[in-house]
Every structure is written in C-alpha cells, then in structure tokens.
Amino acid sequence: MKLKGSKYVFSEMGINELQRNRKRMLELFEGFKEYIESGEDTAETERIKREIEEMEFRDGKKKK
C-alpha cells in the first residue's frame, strides 16, 4: 500500500508523536525518581527478601 499525502504532513505527525513519547518518558522518569528518592524501593526490597526467606524456611530449603 502506498501512502498518499505531503511528506511534510507525515513528518509533522511523526514529530508530534515523538514529542508525546518524550513527554510520557519524562513523566515516567519523574515518577520513578520520586519512588527511589522516597526510599520505598528499599523497604519493598527488604520486605520481599524476608518473605522469600520465610517461604524457603517453610519449604525446608534453608536450615535454622
């Protein structure tokens, strides 16, 4: 299928899409940055480690 229309129109559409993607990526980055800076990720990591250790202990994979 051959596209019809001005190459400038398609270029403008592409640029607009890139700008939307850039804005969304910046929003995601800011959210992730806030999450890391809050320390919440560290707390979650510790909680997950404890849960894994409890499951391993319960399943007999780890000695007391």
N, C-alpha and C positions, 0 to 999 in steps of 0.2 A: 504494500500500500504506500502510495506516495503522498507525502504531506503537502498541503497547499497553503499558501499564505506567505506573508512577508517574513524573511529571516529575522527582521528586527522585532517583529511581534513575538516570535518564538524565543528570541534572545531575552526580551523583556520578561516573558513568562518564566524563563529559566532563572534569571537574576532574582525575580521576586520569590521564587521557590527557594533559592539559596539563602536569601535574606531571612525567610521564615524559618528555615532549618537552623541557621546560625543563631537566631533569637531563641529558639527552643533549646538548642545545645547550651547556650549561656544560662538559661533558666535552670536546666538540669544540673549544670555545674554548680551554680549558686546553692541549690538545694543540697547537693552532695557536700559542698564545702561547709555549710551550716551544720549538717549532720555530723561530720567529722569533728568540727570545732566544738560541738556540744559535748563530746565525749560519749555520746550514746552508743557509738560503734564499739568502743572498748567495753562498755557494760554488757552489750549484747554478746560480744565475743567470749567474755568470761562466763556468762550465763550458759551459752552453748557448750563451752568446754565442760562445765560442771554437769550438764545434762548427759553429755556423751560419756563422761566418767561414771556416772550413776548407771547408765544403761550397760556399759561394759562390766561393771561390778555385778550388776543384777544377772547378767548373762554368763557370769563366771569367766570372763575373758581376762580379768585383772585380779591379781591376788590382793588380799587385805594388807 
